[in-house]
Amino acid sequence: MPHSTSFSFPCLLILLINLPLFLSGTLLLCLALWLTCKPNQSLPFHLLEHLQLPLTLTCLVGGFYLIIVATVGMLAAARQKRYATALYMLLLFLLLLSESILTVLFLLHQQPAVRQIQVDLTKKLQTQFGVAEDFTYALEFVQNKFSCCGILSPSDYSSSTWTTASGLSVPLTCCKLLNSQSSDGWLAPQPENLYDCQQGGRQGTRFSKGCFPEVLIFLQSCSSKAFCVLILMVILQVLGILSSFSLCKKIDKREFYERVS
């Protein structure tokens, strides 16, 4: 009985599944590089120092792992060998397991982590704003981007060492700016009414809301998109496992006929 080693439907399906996996891994590596290079648009993430390193490492490790999984899957589909297909199934299973564990840990520790980050940011503003360059740079950008001031409110600055040293009640990025339309306006802020802004903003020249709730909304928007991508990835991984199982059965059948022929 003749047998063909040409691409079967499971092989083609595995190849199609691994293309988005490979692209996703590449995008995660690019995201890790983006966070490391610290462009302006990534500064809200850098403000949350506790999340910066874990997020970068997660993107880096996840990116490499996805590329490895996709490469092994393509080789399994091309070579149609049982050991390669079994290894591919194992890697997909481990990926699903790690995603499940990380998701559960995220859901369990989300609220305590948010409260702790809020407390730490408030303390850091009072002691390190104007001293720690990266923190100051990130907070100035966030205040301008989200039209906010301080962590929970402008009053966070009242007990800060920066206020004592500068003689100002709030940074200029807490004020409504004449050059707010400029992408780099926060680097050289020009307040509409500096005096009123520093005296409490009774004429609406100072932002009154805190930045922490705005950053949380921004992060929730990012996490919602990431969750949608994760669901799609899980579906692809399950399809990959099922396709690999089907391919293993075809390989077993082919090898059986090769032995008896």
C-alpha positions in Angstrom: 0.0 0.0 0.0 1.6 3.3 -1.1 2.1 6.1 1.4 2.9 9.7 0.9 5.1 11.9 3.1 3.8 15.0 1.5 2.1 17.7 3.6 -1.2 16.5 5.1 -3.9 18.7 6.6 -2.5 18.5 10.1 0.9 19.6 8.8 -0.5 22.5 7.0 -2.6 23.5 10.0 0.5 23.3 12.3 2.4 25.6 9.8 -0.4 28.1 9.8 -0.7 28.1 13.6 3.0 28.7 14.1 3.2 31.7 11.9 1.2 34.0 14.3 3.1 32.4 17.2 6.4 33.3 15.6 5.2 36.8 14.9 3.9 37.2 18.4 7.3 36.2 19.8 9.0 38.7 17.6 6.6 41.4 18.8 7.2 40.6 22.4 11.0 40.9 21.9 10.4 44.3 20.2 8.2 45.3 23.1 11.0 44.4 25.6 13.5 46.4 23.6 11.0 49.3 23.4 10.6 49.3 27.2 14.4 49.1 27.7 15.1 52.1 25.4 12.6 54.2 27.3 10.9 56.3 24.6 8.5 58.9 25.8 5.4 56.8 25.2 6.7 54.1 27.5 7.2 56.5 30.4 3.9 55.6 32.2 5.3 52.0 32.5 8.6 53.3 33.9 6.7 55.4 36.5 5.6 52.1 38.0 9.1 50.9 38.8 7.8 47.7 40.5 6.3 46.5 37.1 9.1 47.7 34.8 11.6 44.8 35.3 9.0 42.0 35.6 7.2 43.2 32.5 10.4 43.6 30.5 11.6 40.1 31.5 8.2 38.5 30.8 8.3 40.0 27.3 11.8 38.9 26.7 11.4 35.3 28.0 8.0 34.9 26.4 9.2 36.2 23.1 12.2 33.8 23.0 10.0 30.9 24.1 7.3 31.6 21.4 9.9 31.8 18.7 11.4 28.4 19.9 8.0 26.8 20.0 7.1 28.1 16.5 10.4 26.9 15.1 10.0 23.4 16.6 6.4 23.3 15.3 7.5 24.2 11.8 10.3 21.6 11.9 7.8 19.0 13.2 5.4 19.7 10.3 8.2 19.6 7.7 10.1 16.5 9.0 7.0 14.6 10.1 8.9 12.7 12.8 7.2 11.5 16.0 9.9 12.8 18.4 9.7 16.3 16.9 6.0 16.3 17.0 5.9 15.1 20.6 8.4 17.7 21.6 6.2 20.4 20.0 3.2 19.1 21.9 5.2 19.2 25.2 6.3 22.8 24.6 2.8 23.9 23.8 1.5 22.2 27.0 4.2 23.9 29.1 3.3 27.3 27.5 -0.4 26.8 28.4 0.5 25.8 31.9 2.8 28.9 32.4 0.1 31.2 31.0 -2.5 29.7 33.4 -0.2 30.1 36.4 0.7 33.7 35.5 -2.9 34.6 35.0 -4.0 33.2 38.3 -1.1 35.0 40.1 -2.1 38.2 38.4 -5.7 38.0 39.5 -4.8 37.0 43.1 -2.2 39.8 43.6 -3.7 42.6 41.5 -5.4 44.6 44.2 -2.7 44.3 46.9 -0.1 45.2 44.4 -2.1 48.3 43.3 -2.4 49.5 46.9 1.3 49.0 47.6 2.3 50.8 44.4 0.1 53.8 45.3 1.8 54.0 48.7 5.3 53.7 47.3 4.7 56.3 44.6 3.4 58.8 47.1 6.5 58.3 49.3 8.8 58.5 46.3 7.2 61.8 45.1 7.8 63.3 48.5 11.4 62.3 48.7 12.7 61.7 45.2 10.9 64.1 42.8 13.5 66.5 41.5 16.3 64.3 42.7 15.8 60.9 40.9 16.0 61.9 37.2 14.1 58.9 35.7 11.3 59.2 38.2 11.0 63.0 37.7 11.1 62.7 34.0 8.4 60.0 33.9 6.1 61.9 36.3 6.5 65.2 34.4 5.5 63.3 31.2 2.5 61.6 32.8 1.2 64.8 34.3 1.2 66.5 30.9 -0.1 63.5 29.0 -3.1 62.8 31.3 -3.7 66.4 32.5 -3.2 65.4 36.2 -1.1 66.5 39.1 0.6 64.4 41.8 -0.1 60.8 42.6 -3.6 61.2 44.2 -3.9 65.0 44.1 -1.8 68.2 43.8 -1.5 68.3 47.7 1.0 65.4 47.4 3.6 68.0 46.7 2.9 70.0 49.8 5.1 67.8 52.0 7.7 67.0 49.4 11.4 68.0 49.6 11.1 69.4 46.0 8.6 72.1 47.1 10.9 73.3 49.9 13.9 73.5 47.5 12.1 75.0 44.5 9.7 77.5 46.2 6.9 76.3 44.0 3.8 74.5 45.2 3.5 72.2 42.1 5.6 71.5 39.0 4.9 73.5 35.9 3.5 70.4 34.2 0.6 70.5 36.7 -0.4 73.8 35.0 -2.4 74.3 31.8 0.2 75.1 29.2 0.3 77.5 26.3 2.4 74.9 24.4 0.3 71.9 25.4 -0.2 70.9 21.7 3.5 70.4 21.3 4.7 66.8 21.7 7.7 68.1 23.7 5.8 70.9 25.5 6.3 69.2 28.8 10.0 69.5 28.5 9.8 73.3 28.4 6.4 74.0 29.9 4.9 77.5 29.4 1.9 77.9 31.9 -1.1 80.0 30.9 -1.1 81.7 34.2 1.8 80.7 36.4 0.7 82.8 39.4 -2.8 81.4 39.6 -1.5 77.9 39.1 0.9 78.1 42.0 -1.7 79.8 44.2 -4.2 76.9 43.8 -5.6 77.3 40.3 -8.8 78.9 41.3 -9.2 80.1 37.7 -8.9 76.5 36.4 -5.2 76.9 35.4 -4.1 73.8 37.4 -5.0 70.2 37.0 -6.9 69.0 40.0 -7.0 65.2 39.6 -4.3 62.8 40.6 -2.2 60.8 38.1 -2.4 57.4 39.7 -6.1 56.7 38.7 -5.3 57.9 35.2 -2.3 55.6 34.9 -4.4 52.7 36.1 -7.0 53.4 33.4 -4.2 53.4 30.9 -2.8 50.1 32.2 -6.3 48.6 32.2 -6.7 49.5 28.6 -3.4 47.9 27.7 -4.2 44.8 29.8 -7.6 44.4 28.1 -5.9 44.3 24.7 -3.2 41.9 26.0 -6.0 39.6 27.4 -7.7 39.5 24.0 -4.4 38.5 22.4 -3.8 35.9 25.2 -7.2 34.3 24.4 -6.4 34.1 20.7 -3.0 32.6 21.6 -4.6 30.0 23.8 -6.9 29.0 21.0 -4.0 28.6 18.6 -2.1 26.6 21.2 -5.0 24.2 21.7 -5.4 23.8 18.0 -1.6 23.1 17.8 -1.9 20.3 20.4 -4.9 18.7 18.6 -3.2 19.0 15.2 0.0 17.5 16.6 -1.9 14.6 18.1 -3.5 14.0 14.7 -0.1 14.2 13.0 1.3 11.6 15.5 -1.5 9.2 14.6 -0.7 9.6 10.9 3.0 9.1 11.6 2.3 5.9 13.6 0.1 4.6 10.8 2.7 5.4 8.1 5.5 3.7 10.1 3.3 0.6 10.7 2.7 0.2 7.0 6.4 0.8 6.3 7.3 -2.0 8.7 4.9 -4.5 7.2 5.5 -3.6 3.5 
